[in-house]
Amino acid sequence: MARRQDNTSALEVEIARLRDLDLAALKRQWLTLYSVPVPKYFRREHLIRAIAHRLQIEAYGDLRPSIRRQLRAIVDALRSGSDAGFDLAPRIKPGTKLIRVWQDKTCIVTALEDGFEWQDSKYRSLSEVARAITGTRWNGLVFFGVKPRSTSNRNGLRLRKDAADA
């Protein structure tokens, strides 16, 4: 653990020193890291951020290919004006156990490939499980604490906590 902190400290110092470098030194560092010349109209601030980003990638690794694909789908969908290209719902891996205490009873739900299991019954969604447990309609992700409960109304306006609870 101490070794990781030492590496982090050294990286932070190296990134902080980028602001002290002149433009020629920044361009040399860019060329070393990217193996291509700096784009003609790249501003100093962008150059510093790009170099810092590459240093962090070298120290800690890059994004997984699946995350890169998901981000690309989001960008493409936003550029085309649709939201059909991406799903930001949390992913629950099969085998995950979700535990919730409801009215002094511990409810344990297991995520499956194609749904969820609770008390030897299979459900298509967490919301169906939450409804079976409580007898009322719930967002299953909220009920099991996978997603925080929103305190905003349908127009996206943030409500005061006392107004949201009313």
ChimeraX attribute file (.defattr): number of C-alpha atoms within 10 A of each C-alpha:
attribute: neighborCount
match mode: 1-to-1
recipient: residues
	/A:1	5
	/A:2	7
	/A:3	8
	/A:4	11
	/A:5	10
	/A:6	11
	/A:7	13
	/A:8	15
	/A:9	12
	/A:10	12
	/A:11	16
	/A:12	14
	/A:13	11
	/A:14	13
	/A:15	18
	/A:16	13
	/A:17	11
	/A:18	18
	/A:19	14
	/A:20	10
	/A:21	13
	/A:22	10
	/A:23	15
	/A:24	9
	/A:25	12
	/A:26	19
	/A:27	20
	/A:28	14
	/A:29	18
	/A:30	20
	/A:31	14
	/A:32	12
	/A:33	14
	/A:34	13
	/A:35	10
	/A:36	10
	/A:37	11
	/A:38	16
	/A:39	9
	/A:40	6
	/A:41	6
	/A:42	9
	/A:43	11
	/A:44	14
	/A:45	9
	/A:46	10
	/A:47	19
	/A:48	21
	/A:49	14
	/A:50	15
	/A:51	21
	/A:52	19
	/A:53	14
	/A:54	16
	/A:55	17
	/A:56	16
	/A:57	12
	/A:58	11
	/A:59	13
	/A:60	12
	/A:61	10
	/A:62	12
	/A:63	10
	/A:64	8
	/A:65	9
	/A:66	9
	/A:67	10
	/A:68	12
	/A:69	12
	/A:70	15
	/A:71	13
	/A:72	14
	/A:73	17
	/A:74	19
	/A:75	15
	/A:76	16
	/A:77	15
	/A:78	14
	/A:79	10
	/A:80	11
	/A:81	9
	/A:82	11
	/A:83	14
	/A:84	12
	/A:85	14
	/A:86	16
	/A:87	11
	/A:88	7
	/A:89	9
	/A:90	9
	/A:91	8
	/A:92	16
	/A:93	11
	/A:94	13
	/A:95	12
	/A:96	12
	/A:97	16
	/A:98	17
	/A:99	13
	/A:100	17
	/A:101	10
	/A:102	12
	/A:103	9
	/A:104	7
	/A:105	9
	/A:106	10
	/A:107	18
	/A:108	14
	/A:109	24
	/A:110	19
	/A:111	20
	/A:112	17
	/A:113	9
	/A:114	11
	/A:115	16
	/A:116	23
	/A:117	19
	/A:118	18
	/A:119	10
	/A:120	9
	/A:121	9
	/A:122	17
	/A:123	18
	/A:124	12
	/A:125	16
	/A:126	23
	/A:127	19
	/A:128	19
	/A:129	27
	/A:130	24
	/A:131	15
	/A:132	14
	/A:133	17
	/A:134	12
	/A:135	10
	/A:136	10
	/A:137	14
	/A:138	18
	/A:139	17
	/A:140	17
	/A:141	18
	/A:142	15
	/A:143	20
	/A:144	21
	/A:145	13
	/A:146	14
	/A:147	13
	/A:148	10
	/A:149	11
	/A:150	11
	/A:151	16
	/A:152	13
	/A:153	10
	/A:154	7
	/A:155	6
	/A:156	9
	/A:157	9
	/A:158	13
	/A:159	13
	/A:160	10
	/A:161	10
	/A:162	8
	/A:163	9
	/A:164	12
	/A:165	8
	/A:166	5
